[in-house]
């Protein structure tokens, strides 16, 4: 498959998944909605953004599988940089939480944290390889 | 690994994008191979060789082997 087609297929799934994530987060963090919903429905509501996350990460996996080998290499490196940075921060912050009075960091921020590090790594690798990181 | 891809492409009057389209890879990939920042896989190297109707060794030079 050509990289252009792979990117088109990625965007086709990524955009609705991202919209679902944003809408899900908005609904799950709006107090008015949370106040009128029965407790059981809240459990269902918080699954909506997770479906969005699943959709866009699946789109990313598919893109990595379908694009050309050089872009795949850049993508995998960026993902690994992102995972590495997130794990390092989680280890340091986790130990600080055990032994000091630092505030507890909600686990919710793991995903935005990963994408922040992944985005920075993608931009750096794109600059280094003179290749636009197609996912960004 | 050194290669003569840039010259071969220029001889055919192809842009990096046009060559990428023929090889089913991105323009960035063609650029990375030409500048030696990325060594293609064997299937892609064969594809390049077939496109320019020559052997892989005519396009890609193993620096370590050449220096020996």
N, CA and C atoms of all chains as a GROMACS GRO file, in nm:
protein
  612
    1UNK      N    1   0.085  -0.120   0.000
    1UNK     CA    2   0.000   0.000   0.000
    1UNK      C    3   0.088   0.125   0.000
    2UNK      N    4   0.046   0.228  -0.075
    2UNK     CA    5   0.128   0.350  -0.080
    2UNK      C    6   0.114   0.425   0.053
    3UNK      N    7   0.219   0.500   0.092
    3UNK     CA    8   0.213   0.576   0.217
    3UNK      C    9   0.098   0.676   0.217
    4UNK      N   10   0.066   0.732   0.099
    4UNK     CA   11  -0.045   0.830   0.091
    4UNK      C   12  -0.177   0.764   0.131
    5UNK      N   13  -0.200   0.644   0.076
    5UNK     CA   14  -0.325   0.572   0.106
    5UNK      C   15  -0.328   0.532   0.254
    6UNK      N   16  -0.213   0.490   0.305
    6UNK     CA   17  -0.204   0.452   0.447
    6UNK      C   18  -0.239   0.571   0.535
    7UNK      N   19  -0.190   0.688   0.496
    7UNK     CA   20  -0.217   0.809   0.575
    7UNK      C   21  -0.364   0.847   0.567
    8UNK      N   22  -0.423   0.832   0.449
    8UNK     CA   23  -0.567   0.862   0.433
    8UNK      C   24  -0.651   0.770   0.520
    9UNK      N   25  -0.615   0.640   0.519
    9UNK     CA   26  -0.689   0.543   0.602
    9UNK      C   27  -0.673   0.577   0.751
   10UNK      N   28  -0.553   0.624   0.787
   10UNK     CA   29  -0.527   0.662   0.926
   10UNK      C   30  -0.617   0.779   0.965
   11UNK      N   31  -0.621   0.883   0.881
   11UNK     CA   32  -0.700   1.002   0.914
   11UNK      C   33  -0.849   0.970   0.922
   12UNK      N   34  -0.894   0.879   0.835
   12UNK     CA   35  -1.036   0.842   0.833
   12UNK      C   36  -1.082   0.782   0.965
   13UNK      N   37  -0.995   0.712   1.032
   13UNK     CA   38  -1.030   0.653   1.162
   13UNK      C   39  -0.989   0.744   1.277
   14UNK      N   40  -0.877   0.815   1.259
   14UNK     CA   41  -0.825   0.898   1.367
   14UNK      C   42  -0.921   1.013   1.401
   15UNK      N   43  -0.973   1.082   1.298
   15UNK     CA   44  -1.056   1.201   1.323
   15UNK      C   45  -1.184   1.165   1.402
   16UNK      N   46  -1.264   1.066   1.358
   16UNK     CA   47  -1.384   1.034   1.439
   16UNK      C   48  -1.349   0.982   1.579
   17UNK      N   49  -1.237   0.910   1.590
   17UNK     CA   50  -1.197   0.859   1.722
   17UNK      C   51  -1.160   0.973   1.815
   18UNK      N   52  -1.089   1.074   1.760
   18UNK     CA   53  -1.050   1.189   1.840
   18UNK      C   54  -1.174   1.268   1.882
   19UNK      N   55  -1.270   1.284   1.790
   19UNK     CA   56  -1.396   1.355   1.823
   19UNK      C   57  -1.468   1.281   1.936
   20UNK      N   58  -1.475   1.148   1.925
   20UNK     CA   59  -1.541   1.067   2.028
   20UNK      C   60  -1.471   1.085   2.163
   21UNK      N   61  -1.337   1.088   2.161
   21UNK     CA   62  -1.258   1.106   2.284
   21UNK      C   63  -1.289   1.241   2.348
   22UNK      N   64  -1.285   1.347   2.267
   22UNK     CA   65  -1.307   1.482   2.319
   22UNK      C   66  -1.449   1.496   2.375
   23UNK      N   67  -1.548   1.445   2.298
   23UNK     CA   68  -1.687   1.452   2.343
   23UNK      C   69  -1.703   1.370   2.472
   24UNK      N   70  -1.645   1.251   2.475
   24UNK     CA   71  -1.652   1.165   2.593
   24UNK      C   72  -1.592   1.230   2.715
   25UNK      N   73  -1.475   1.294   2.697
   25UNK     CA   74  -1.409   1.363   2.810
   25UNK      C   75  -1.496   1.479   2.857
   26UNK      N   76  -1.553   1.552   2.761
   26UNK     CA   77  -1.639   1.666   2.796
   26UNK      C   78  -1.759   1.619   2.879
   27UNK      N   79  -1.825   1.512   2.832
   27UNK     CA   80  -1.943   1.461   2.902
   27UNK      C   81  -1.905   1.409   3.041
   28UNK      N   82  -1.792   1.336   3.045
   28UNK     CA   83  -1.752   1.273   3.172
   28UNK      C   84  -1.698   1.373   3.273
   29UNK      N   85  -1.671   1.496   3.227
   29UNK     CA   86  -1.617   1.594   3.323
   29UNK      C   87  -1.714   1.710   3.345
   30UNK      N   88  -1.835   1.699   3.293
   30UNK     CA   89  -1.935   1.804   3.312
   30UNK      C   90  -2.020   1.768   3.434
   31UNK      N   91  -2.009   1.850   3.536
   31UNK     CA   92  -2.077   1.818   3.663
   31UNK      C   93  -2.227   1.808   3.649
   32UNK      N   94  -2.283   1.895   3.564
   32UNK     CA   95  -2.429   1.896   3.545
   32UNK      C   96  -2.476   1.758   3.498
   33UNK      N   97  -2.402   1.703   3.404
   33UNK     CA   98  -2.438   1.571   3.349
   33UNK      C   99  -2.415   1.463   3.455
   34UNK      N  100  -2.304   1.472   3.524
   34UNK     CA  101  -2.272   1.372   3.627
   34UNK      C  102  -2.375   1.372   3.741
   35UNK      N  103  -2.430   1.492   3.770
   35UNK     CA  104  -2.527   1.503   3.879
   35UNK      C  105  -2.662   1.441   3.846
   36UNK      N  106  -2.701   1.448   3.717
   36UNK     CA  107  -2.834   1.395   3.683
   36UNK      C  108  -2.831   1.246   3.647
   37UNK      N  109  -2.712   1.196   3.619
   37UNK     CA  110  -2.704   1.054   3.580
   37UNK      C  111  -2.701   0.962   3.702
   38UNK      N  112  -2.768   0.847   3.692
   38UNK     CA  113  -2.753   0.749   3.801
   38UNK      C  114  -2.610   0.694   3.801
   39UNK      N  115  -2.567   0.644   3.916
   39UNK     CA  116  -2.427   0.600   3.931
   39UNK      C  117  -2.384   0.497   3.825
   40UNK      N  118  -2.477   0.406   3.795
   40UNK     CA  119  -2.446   0.301   3.696
   40UNK      C  120  -2.416   0.359   3.560
   41UNK      N  121  -2.488   0.466   3.524
   41UNK     CA  122  -2.469   0.528   3.392
   41UNK      C  123  -2.333   0.597   3.382
   42UNK      N  124  -2.282   0.643   3.495
   42UNK     CA  125  -2.149   0.710   3.494
   42UNK      C  126  -2.041   0.610   3.451
   43UNK      N  127  -2.057   0.485   3.497
   43UNK     CA  128  -1.959   0.382   3.456
   43UNK      C  129  -1.962   0.364   3.304
   44UNK      N  130  -2.081   0.373   3.247
   44UNK     CA  131  -2.094   0.362   3.102
   44UNK      C  132  -2.038   0.484   3.031
   45UNK      N  133  -2.062   0.602   3.090
   45UNK     CA  134  -2.018   0.728   3.030
   45UNK      C  135  -1.866   0.736   3.017
   46UNK      N  136  -1.795   0.689   3.120
   46UNK     CA  137  -1.648   0.701   3.116
   46UNK      C  138  -1.584   0.604   3.017
   47UNK      N  139  -1.664   0.510   2.966
   47UNK     CA  140  -1.610   0.416   2.866
   47UNK      C  141  -1.604   0.484   2.728
   48UNK      N  142  -1.688   0.589   2.707
   48UNK     CA  143  -1.694   0.654   2.575
   48UNK      C  144  -1.555   0.705   2.530
   49UNK      N  145  -1.483   0.784   2.615
   49UNK     CA  146  -1.351   0.827   2.568
   49UNK      C  147  -1.255   0.711   2.544
   50UNK      N  148  -1.272   0.601   2.621
   50UNK     CA  149  -1.182   0.486   2.601
   50UNK      C  150  -1.204   0.422   2.464
   51UNK      N  151  -1.329   0.427   2.416
   51UNK     CA  152  -1.356   0.373   2.281
   51UNK      C  153  -1.282   0.459   2.178
   52UNK      N  154  -1.283   0.593   2.202
   52UNK     CA  155  -1.209   0.683   2.114
   52UNK      C  156  -1.060   0.653   2.116
   53UNK      N  157  -1.006   0.630   2.237
   53UNK     CA  158  -0.863   0.599   2.251
   53UNK      C  159  -0.830   0.469   2.175
   54UNK      N  160  -0.917   0.368   2.192
   54UNK     CA  161  -0.894   0.241   2.122
   54UNK      C  162  -0.892   0.265   1.971
   55UNK      N  163  -0.988   0.345   1.924
   55UNK     CA  164  -0.998   0.373   1.780
   55UNK      C  165  -0.874   0.438   1.725
   56UNK      N  166  -0.824   0.541   1.794
   56UNK     CA  167  -0.710   0.612   1.736
   56UNK      C  168  -0.580   0.534   1.753
   57UNK      N  169  -0.567   0.456   1.860
   57UNK     CA  170  -0.444   0.376   1.873
   57UNK      C  171  -0.447   0.261   1.771
   58UNK      N  172  -0.566   0.207   1.745
   58UNK     CA  173  -0.576   0.105   1.639
   58UNK      C  174  -0.539   0.166   1.504
   59UNK      N  175  -0.586   0.291   1.480
   59UNK     CA  176  -0.554   0.360   1.355
   59UNK      C  177  -0.402   0.378   1.343
   60UNK      N  178  -0.339   0.410   1.456
   60UNK     CA  179  -0.194   0.430   1.457
   60UNK      C  180  -0.121   0.297   1.428
   61UNK      N  181  -0.169   0.189   1.491
   61UNK     CA  182  -0.107   0.057   1.467
   61UNK      C  183  -0.119   0.020   1.319
   62UNK      N  184  -0.238   0.044   1.264
   62UNK     CA  185  -0.262   0.010   1.123
   62UNK      C  186  -0.174   0.094   1.032
   63UNK      N  187  -0.158   0.223   1.066
   63UNK     CA  188  -0.073   0.311   0.986
   63UNK      C  189   0.071   0.262   0.986
   64UNK      N  190   0.120   0.225   1.105
   64UNK     CA  191   0.258   0.176   1.117
   64UNK      C  192   0.276   0.049   1.033
   65UNK      N  193   0.172  -0.035   1.030
   65UNK     CA  194   0.179  -0.160   0.953
   65UNK      C  195   0.175  -0.133   0.802
   66UNK      N  196   0.098  -0.031   0.762
   66UNK     CA  197   0.070  -0.013   0.619
   66UNK      C  198   0.162   0.087   0.548
   67UNK      N  199   0.227   0.174   0.624
   67UNK     CA  200   0.309   0.277   0.559
   67UNK      C  201   0.443   0.217   0.515
   68UNK      N  202   0.530   0.300   0.455
   68UNK     CA  203   0.657   0.243   0.406
   68UNK      C  204   0.757   0.224   0.521
   69UNK      N  205   0.864   0.152   0.490
   69UNK     CA  206   0.956   0.107   0.596
   69UNK      C  207   1.029   0.220   0.666
   70UNK      N  208   1.062   0.328   0.595
   70UNK     CA  209   1.135   0.438   0.659
   70UNK      C  210   1.044   0.514   0.756
   71UNK      N  211   0.922   0.545   0.711
   71UNK     CA  212   0.827   0.614   0.799
   71UNK      C  213   0.795   0.525   0.920
   72UNK      N  214   0.785   0.392   0.895
   72UNK     CA  215   0.760   0.298   1.005
   72UNK      C  216   0.871   0.307   1.109
   73UNK      N  217   0.996   0.313   1.061
   73UNK     CA  218   1.111   0.321   1.152
   73UNK      C  219   1.104   0.449   1.236
   74UNK      N  220   1.074   0.562   1.171
   74UNK     CA  221   1.065   0.690   1.243
   74UNK      C  222   0.952   0.683   1.346
   75UNK      N  223   0.837   0.626   1.305
   75UNK     CA  224   0.722   0.616   1.395
   75UNK      C  225   0.754   0.530   1.517
   76UNK      N  226   0.816   0.414   1.493
   76UNK     CA  227   0.846   0.322   1.605
   76UNK      C  228   0.945   0.387   1.701
   77UNK      N  229   1.043   0.458   1.645
   77UNK     CA  230   1.139   0.527   1.732
   77UNK      C  231   1.067   0.632   1.817
   78UNK      N  232   0.976   0.708   1.754
   78UNK     CA  233   0.903   0.813   1.827
   78UNK      C  234   0.817   0.750   1.937
   79UNK      N  235   0.751   0.639   1.905
   79UNK     CA  236   0.667   0.571   2.006
   79UNK      C  237   0.754   0.523   2.122
   80UNK      N  238   0.870   0.466   2.090
   80UNK     CA  239   0.958   0.417   2.197
   80UNK      C  240   1.012   0.531   2.283
   81UNK      N  241   1.046   0.643   2.220
   81UNK     CA  242   1.089   0.760   2.298
   81UNK      C  243   0.976   0.802   2.392
   82UNK      N  244   0.853   0.804   2.338
   82UNK     CA  245   0.736   0.844   2.418
   82UNK      C  246   0.715   0.752   2.536
   83UNK      N  247   0.721   0.621   2.512
   83UNK     CA  248   0.702   0.522   2.620
   83UNK      C  249   0.815   0.536   2.722
   84UNK      N  250   0.938   0.549   2.673
   84UNK     CA  251   1.054   0.561   2.762
   84UNK      C  252   1.040   0.682   2.854
   85UNK      N  253   1.007   0.798   2.796
   85UNK     CA  254   0.995   0.920   2.877
   85UNK      C  255   0.882   0.905   2.979
   86UNK      N  256   0.769   0.849   2.936
   86UNK     CA  257   0.656   0.833   3.028
   86UNK      C  258   0.692   0.738   3.143
   87UNK      N  259   0.758   0.626   3.111
   87UNK     CA  260   0.797   0.529   3.215
   87UNK      C  261   0.896   0.591   3.312
   88UNK      N  262   0.990   0.672   3.262
   88UNK     CA  263   1.088   0.737   3.350
   88UNK      C  264   1.017   0.833   3.445
   89UNK      N  265   0.927   0.915   3.390
   89UNK     CA  266   0.853   1.011   3.473
   89UNK      C  267   0.769   0.935   3.576
   90UNK      N  268   0.700   0.826   3.530
   90UNK     CA  269   0.613   0.748   3.621
   90UNK      C  270   0.695   0.686   3.734
   91UNK      N  271   0.815   0.637   3.701
   91UNK     CA  272   0.901   0.575   3.804
   91UNK      C  273   0.945   0.678   3.908
   92UNK      N  274   0.995   0.791   3.859
   92UNK     CA  275   1.044   0.895   3.950
   92UNK      C  276   0.930   0.949   4.035
   93UNK      N  277   0.817   0.983   3.966
   93UNK     CA  278   0.705   1.043   4.040
   93UNK      C  279   0.643   0.942   4.136
   94UNK      N  280   0.636   0.817   4.094
   94UNK     CA  281   0.580   0.712   4.179
   94UNK      C  282   0.661   0.694   4.306
   95UNK      N  283   0.792   0.694   4.293
   95UNK     CA  284   0.879   0.682   4.412
   95UNK      C  285   0.866   0.805   4.501
   96UNK      N  286   0.857   0.922   4.437
   96UNK     CA  287   0.839   1.044   4.517
   96UNK      C  288   0.708   1.041   4.594
   97UNK      N  289   0.604   0.984   4.531
   97UNK     CA  290   0.474   0.971   4.601
   97UNK      C  291   0.486   0.880   4.722
   98UNK      N  292   0.569   0.773   4.710
   98UNK     CA  293   0.588   0.680   4.823
   98UNK      C  294   0.658   0.748   4.940
   99UNK      N  295   0.762   0.826   4.909
   99UNK     CA  296   0.852   0.870   5.016
   99UNK      C  297   0.846   1.018   5.049
  100UNK      N  298   0.775   1.097   4.970
  100UNK     CA  299   0.766   1.241   5.001
  100UNK      C  300   0.619   1.284   4.995
  101UNK      N  301   0.598   1.412   5.006
  101UNK     CA  302   0.461   1.464   5.008
  101UNK      C  303   0.419   1.524   4.874
  102UNK      N  304   0.479   1.480   4.765
  102UNK     CA  305   0.438   1.536   4.635
  102UNK      C  306   0.290   1.500   4.611
  103UNK      N  307   0.217   1.586   4.539
  103UNK     CA  308   0.076   1.554   4.514
  103UNK      C  309   0.060   1.430   4.428
  104UNK      N  310  -0.051   1.356   4.450
  104UNK     CA  311  -0.077   1.235   4.370
  104UNK      C  312  -0.113   1.278   4.228
  105UNK      N  313  -0.047   1.220   4.131
  105UNK     CA  314  -0.074   1.251   3.991
  105UNK      C  315  -0.179   1.153   3.939
  106UNK      N  316  -0.297   1.204   3.895
  106UNK     CA  317  -0.400   1.110   3.848
  106UNK      C  318  -0.352   1.028   3.729
  107UNK      N  319  -0.384   0.899   3.730
  107UNK     CA  320  -0.341   0.808   3.623
  107UNK      C  321  -0.400   0.848   3.488
  108UNK      N  322  -0.506   0.928   3.492
  108UNK     CA  323  -0.569   0.977   3.369
  108UNK      C  324  -0.468   1.047   3.279
  109UNK      N  325  -0.366   1.113   3.339
  109UNK     CA  326  -0.271   1.192   3.262
  109UNK      C  327  -0.166   1.107   3.190
  110UNK      N  328  -0.173   0.974   3.208
  110UNK     CA  329  -0.076   0.886   3.139
  110UNK      C  330  -0.088   0.902   2.987
  111UNK      N  331  -0.209   0.904   2.936
  111UNK     CA  332  -0.229   0.911   2.791
  111UNK      C  333  -0.185   1.046   2.733
  112UNK      N  334  -0.236   1.160   2.787
  112UNK     CA  335  -0.186   1.287   2.734
  112UNK      C  336  -0.035   1.300   2.752
  113UNK      N  337   0.018   1.246   2.863
  113UNK     CA  338   0.162   1.252   2.888
  113UNK      C  339   0.238   1.176   2.780
  114UNK      N  340   0.190   1.055   2.747
  114UNK     CA  341   0.256   0.977   2.643
  114UNK      C  342   0.254   1.053   2.510
  115UNK      N  343   0.136   1.109   2.475
  115UNK     CA  344   0.128   1.178   2.345
  115UNK      C  345   0.210   1.306   2.343
  116UNK      N  346   0.229   1.369   2.459
  116UNK     CA  347   0.316   1.487   2.464
  116UNK      C  348   0.460   1.445   2.431
  117UNK      N  349   0.509   1.339   2.500
  117UNK     CA  350   0.646   1.293   2.476
  117UNK      C  351   0.662   1.237   2.334
  118UNK      N  352   0.562   1.163   2.289
  118UNK     CA  353   0.566   1.105   2.155
  118UNK      C  354   0.569   1.216   2.050
  119UNK      N  355   0.489   1.322   2.073
  119UNK     CA  356   0.485   1.434   1.980
  119UNK      C  357   0.619   1.505   1.973
  120UNK      N  358   0.680   1.527   2.090
  120UNK     CA  359   0.811   1.593   2.093
  120UNK      C  360   0.916   1.507   2.021
  121UNK      N  361   0.911   1.376   2.049
  121UNK     CA  362   1.006   1.283   1.986
  121UNK      C  363   0.984   1.280   1.835
  122UNK      N  364   0.857   1.278   1.792
  122UNK     CA  365   0.825   1.277   1.650
  122UNK      C  366   0.876   1.402   1.581
  123UNK      N  367   0.860   1.517   1.647
  123UNK     CA  368   0.907   1.643   1.588
  123UNK      C  369   1.060   1.641   1.578
  124UNK      N  370   1.126   1.591   1.684
  124UNK     CA  371   1.273   1.585   1.683
  124UNK      C  372   1.323   1.490   1.573
  125UNK      N  373   1.262   1.371   1.566
  125UNK     CA  374   1.305   1.272   1.466
  125UNK      C  375   1.274   1.320   1.324
  126UNK      N  376   1.161   1.391   1.310
  126UNK     CA  377   1.126   1.446   1.180
  126UNK      C  378   1.230   1.548   1.135
  127UNK      N  379   1.273   1.632   1.232
  127UNK     CA  380   1.376   1.732   1.201
  127UNK      C  381   1.509   1.662   1.170
  128UNK      N  382   1.544   1.563   1.252
  128UNK     CA  383   1.673   1.493   1.235
  128UNK      C  384   1.677   1.418   1.101
  129UNK      N  385   1.568   1.354   1.066
  129UNK     CA  386   1.564   1.274   0.944
  129UNK      C  387   1.512   1.352   0.823
  130UNK      N  388   1.488   1.480   0.844
  130UNK     CA  389   1.429   1.564   0.738
  130UNK      C  390   1.304   1.498   0.682
  131UNK      N  391   1.227   1.434   0.771
  131UNK     CA  392   1.104   1.368   0.729
  131UNK      C  393   0.992   1.411   0.820
  132UNK      N  394   0.887   1.466   0.762
  132UNK     CA  395   0.775   1.505   0.846
  132UNK      C  396   0.716   1.379   0.907
  133UNK      N  397   0.704   1.380   1.041
  133UNK     CA  398   0.646   1.265   1.108
  133UNK      C  399   0.496   1.265   1.074
  134UNK      N  400   0.455   1.174   0.987
  134UNK     CA  401   0.321   1.181   0.926
  134UNK      C  402   0.207   1.175   1.025
  135UNK      N  403   0.232   1.126   1.147
  135UNK     CA  404   0.123   1.114   1.241
  135UNK      C  405   0.088   1.247   1.306
  136UNK      N  406   0.180   1.344   1.301
  136UNK     CA  407   0.158   1.467   1.377
  136UNK      C  408   0.083   1.571   1.297
  137UNK      N  409   2.578   0.312   0.409
  137UNK     CA  410   2.600   0.254   0.277
  137UNK      C  411   2.585   0.362   0.169
  138UNK      N  412   2.685   0.372   0.082
  138UNK     CA  413   2.676   0.472  -0.026
  138UNK      C  414   2.589   0.419  -0.139
  139UNK      N  415   2.530   0.508  -0.214
  139UNK     CA  416   2.450   0.462  -0.328
  139UNK      C  417   2.446   0.567  -0.438
  140UNK      N  418   2.407   0.521  -0.554
  140UNK     CA  419   2.404   0.611  -0.672
  140UNK      C  420   2.261   0.646  -0.712
  141UNK      N  421   2.170   0.630  -0.616
  141UNK     CA  422   2.028   0.649  -0.647
  141UNK      C  423   1.999   0.790  -0.700
  142UNK      N  424   2.063   0.890  -0.640
  142UNK     CA  425   2.036   1.029  -0.681
  142UNK      C  426   2.071   1.048  -0.829
  143UNK      N  427   2.187   0.994  -0.870
  143UNK     CA  428   2.230   1.007  -1.010
  143UNK      C  429   2.136   0.931  -1.104
  144UNK      N  430   2.101   0.809  -1.063
  144UNK     CA  431   2.011   0.728  -1.146
  144UNK      C  432   1.876   0.799  -1.164
  145UNK      N  433   1.828   0.856  -1.055
  145UNK     CA  434   1.700   0.927  -1.060
  145UNK      C  435   1.711   1.049  -1.152
  146UNK      N  436   1.823   1.122  -1.138
  146UNK     CA  437   1.843   1.241  -1.221
  146UNK      C  438   1.850   1.203  -1.369
  147UNK      N  439   1.918   1.090  -1.397
  147UNK     CA  440   1.929   1.044  -1.538
  147UNK      C  441   1.792   1.018  -1.599
  148UNK      N  442   1.702   0.969  -1.516
  148UNK     CA  443   1.565   0.940  -1.566
  148UNK      C  444   1.475   1.063  -1.560
  149UNK      N  445   1.526   1.172  -1.503
  149UNK     CA  446   1.448   1.295  -1.495
  149UNK      C  447   1.330   1.285  -1.398
  150UNK      N  448   1.348   1.206  -1.293
  150UNK     CA  449   1.239   1.186  -1.196
  150UNK      C  450   1.261   1.274  -1.073
  151UNK      N  451   1.154   1.324  -1.019
  151UNK     CA  452   1.163   1.393  -0.889
  151UNK      C  453   1.162   1.286  -0.779
  152UNK      N  454   1.196   1.327  -0.656
  152UNK     CA  455   1.193   1.231  -0.544
  152UNK      C  456   1.051   1.179  -0.525
  153UNK      N  457   0.953   1.268  -0.540
  153UNK     CA  458   0.813   1.226  -0.524
  153UNK      C  459   0.774   1.126  -0.632
  154UNK      N  460   0.815   1.153  -0.756
  154UNK     CA  461   0.780   1.063  -0.867
  154UNK      C  462   0.843   0.925  -0.847
  155UNK      N  463   0.969   0.925  -0.802
  155UNK     CA  464   1.036   0.797  -0.777
  155UNK      C  465   0.967   0.724  -0.661
  156UNK      N  466   0.932   0.801  -0.558
  156UNK     CA  467   0.860   0.742  -0.444
  156UNK      C  468   0.729   0.678  -0.488
  157UNK      N  469   0.657   0.746  -0.578
  157UNK     CA  470   0.530   0.691  -0.628
  157UNK      C  471   0.554   0.560  -0.704
  158UNK      N  472   0.662   0.557  -0.783
  158UNK     CA  473   0.692   0.435  -0.860
  158UNK      C  474   0.730   0.318  -0.768
  159UNK      N  475   0.795   0.354  -0.656
  159UNK     CA  476   0.841   0.249  -0.564
  159UNK      C  477   0.740   0.220  -0.452
  160UNK      N  478   0.631   0.298  -0.449
  160UNK     CA  479   0.530   0.285  -0.343
  160UNK      C  480   0.587   0.321  -0.206
  161UNK      N  481   0.674   0.420  -0.204
  161UNK     CA  482   0.727   0.471  -0.077
  161UNK      C  483   0.712   0.623  -0.076
  162UNK      N  484   0.734   0.684   0.040
  162UNK     CA  485   0.718   0.829   0.050
  162UNK      C  486   0.840   0.903  -0.006
  163UNK      N  487   0.820   1.032  -0.033
  163UNK     CA  488   0.931   1.116  -0.080
  163UNK      C  489   1.041   1.120   0.026
  164UNK      N  490   0.997   1.122   0.154
  164UNK     CA  491   1.094   1.126   0.264
  164UNK      C  492   1.185   1.004   0.262
  165UNK      N  493   1.127   0.889   0.226
  165UNK     CA  494   1.205   0.765   0.221
  165UNK      C  495   1.311   0.773   0.112
  166UNK      N  496   1.271   0.824  -0.006
  166UNK     CA  497   1.365   0.838  -0.117
  166UNK      C  498   1.478   0.931  -0.074
  167UNK      N  499   1.442   1.042  -0.011
  167UNK     CA  500   1.542   1.138   0.035
  167UNK      C  501   1.638   1.074   0.137
  168UNK      N  502   1.581   0.998   0.231
  168UNK     CA  503   1.664   0.935   0.335
  168UNK      C  504   1.761   0.832   0.274
  169UNK      N  505   1.714   0.759   0.173
  169UNK     CA  506   1.802   0.660   0.108
  169UNK      C  507   1.912   0.731   0.029
  170UNK      N  508   1.872   0.833  -0.046
  170UNK     CA  509   1.971   0.905  -0.129
  170UNK      C  510   2.081   0.969  -0.047
  171UNK      N  511   2.045   1.022   0.070
  171UNK     CA  512   2.145   1.091   0.152
  171UNK      C  513   2.217   0.994   0.248
  172UNK      N  514   2.187   0.867   0.237
  172UNK     CA  515   2.258   0.766   0.317
  172UNK      C  516   2.214   0.760   0.462
  173UNK      N  517   2.103   0.826   0.494
  173UNK     CA  518   2.055   0.822   0.633
  173UNK      C  519   1.973   0.697   0.660
  174UNK      N  520   1.936   0.627   0.557
  174UNK     CA  521   1.857   0.504   0.574
  174UNK      C  522   1.896   0.403   0.466
  175UNK      N  523   1.923   0.281   0.510
  175UNK     CA  524   1.952   0.172   0.415
  175UNK      C  525   1.824   0.092   0.392
  176UNK      N  526   1.782   0.079   0.266
  176UNK     CA  527   1.654   0.010   0.241
  176UNK      C  528   1.662  -0.138   0.272
  177UNK      N  529   1.544  -0.197   0.290
  177UNK     CA  530   1.537  -0.342   0.310
  177UNK      C  531   1.573  -0.411   0.178
  178UNK      N  532   1.596  -0.540   0.186
  178UNK     CA  533   1.631  -0.615   0.064
  178UNK      C  534   1.519  -0.609  -0.041
  179UNK      N  535   1.391  -0.630  -0.002
  179UNK     CA  536   1.285  -0.621  -0.104
  179UNK      C  537   1.281  -0.483  -0.173
  180UNK      N  538   1.302  -0.376  -0.094
  180UNK     CA  539   1.299  -0.242  -0.156
  180UNK      C  540   1.422  -0.221  -0.245
  181UNK      N  541   1.536  -0.272  -0.200
  181UNK     CA  542   1.658  -0.261  -0.282
  181UNK      C  543   1.638  -0.334  -0.415
  182UNK      N  544   1.575  -0.451  -0.411
  182UNK     CA  545   1.546  -0.525  -0.536
  182UNK      C  546   1.452  -0.445  -0.626
  183UNK      N  547   1.353  -0.384  -0.564
  183UNK     CA  548   1.254  -0.305  -0.638
  183UNK      C  549   1.324  -0.188  -0.710
  184UNK      N  550   1.416  -0.123  -0.638
  184UNK     CA  551   1.491  -0.010  -0.695
  184UNK      C  552   1.577  -0.060  -0.812
  185UNK      N  553   1.644  -0.173  -0.789
  185UNK     CA  554   1.731  -0.229  -0.893
  185UNK      C  555   1.650  -0.265  -1.018
  186UNK      N  556   1.535  -0.326  -0.997
  186UNK     CA  557   1.448  -0.364  -1.112
  186UNK      C  558   1.403  -0.240  -1.188
  187UNK      N  559   1.369  -0.134  -1.114
  187UNK     CA  560   1.321  -0.011  -1.177
  187UNK      C  561   1.427   0.050  -1.267
  188UNK      N  562   1.553   0.046  -1.220
  188UNK     CA  563   1.661   0.106  -1.299
  188UNK      C  564   1.734   0.003  -1.386
  189UNK      N  565   1.680  -0.116  -1.387
  189UNK     CA  566   1.731  -0.225  -1.471
  189UNK      C  567   1.882  -0.248  -1.450
  190UNK      N  568   1.919  -0.261  -1.323
  190UNK     CA  569   2.058  -0.294  -1.294
  190UNK      C  570   2.065  -0.378  -1.166
  191UNK      N  571   2.186  -0.422  -1.131
  191UNK     CA  572   2.202  -0.508  -1.013
  191UNK      C  573   2.207  -0.421  -0.887
  192UNK      N  574   2.171  -0.482  -0.775
  192UNK     CA  575   2.174  -0.408  -0.647
  192UNK      C  576   2.314  -0.352  -0.620
  193UNK      N  577   2.416  -0.433  -0.649
  193UNK     CA  578   2.554  -0.389  -0.622
  193UNK      C  579   2.595  -0.269  -0.708
  194UNK      N  580   2.525  -0.250  -0.820
  194UNK     CA  581   2.556  -0.132  -0.904
  194UNK      C  582   2.503  -0.004  -0.841
  195UNK      N  583   2.405  -0.018  -0.755
  195UNK     CA  584   2.344   0.100  -0.692
  195UNK      C  585   2.399   0.122  -0.551
  196UNK      N  586   2.407   0.014  -0.475
  196UNK     CA  587   2.449   0.025  -0.334
  196UNK      C  588   2.591  -0.029  -0.318
  197UNK      N  589   2.676   0.051  -0.255
  197UNK     CA  590   2.815   0.011  -0.233
  197UNK      C  591   2.837  -0.014  -0.084
  198UNK      N  592   2.884  -0.132  -0.053
  198UNK     CA  593   2.915  -0.165   0.086
  198UNK      C  594   3.049  -0.101   0.121
  199UNK      N  595   3.045   0.007   0.200
  199UNK     CA  596   3.168   0.082   0.231
  199UNK      C  597   3.272  -0.006   0.299
  200UNK      N  598   3.228  -0.090   0.392
  200UNK     CA  599   3.322  -0.175   0.467
  200UNK      C  600   3.394  -0.269   0.371
  201UNK      N  601   3.319  -0.326   0.276
  201UNK     CA  602   3.376  -0.420   0.181
  201UNK      C  603   3.469  -0.349   0.083
  202UNK      N  604   3.430  -0.230   0.040
  202UNK     CA  605   3.508  -0.153  -0.056
  202UNK      C  606   3.643  -0.112   0.005
  203UNK      N  607   3.639  -0.073   0.134
  203UNK     CA  608   3.761  -0.026   0.201
  203UNK      C  609   3.861  -0.139   0.226
  204UNK      N  610   3.809  -0.262   0.238
  204UNK     CA  611   3.898  -0.374   0.274
  204UNK      C  612   3.997  -0.406   0.164
   0.00000   0.00000   0.00000
